[in-house]
Amino acid sequence: MRFGLFFINSAGDEDWLRESNREISIWDSATEADKWRRDHTVFPNKYEVKRVTPKILKEDEESFK
């Protein structure tokens, strides 16, 4: 399984944390993703570790075409 960080806030903004090429940032485990969330984000409580499925990756890629 693969995991990403999903951004959520009270204003209703939602999106995945992304690489510079706009792909979803992905980690191999929830523990890795959570450690990165805690160590590298300014507001760690605004990110949630979520599983990234092949369906999510495909839909996300198609949304940027």
Secondary structure, DSSP 8 states (H G I E B T S, - for coil): --EEEEEE-TT--EEE-B-TTS-B--BSSHHHHHHHHHHH-SSGGGEEEEE--HHHHHHHHHHT-
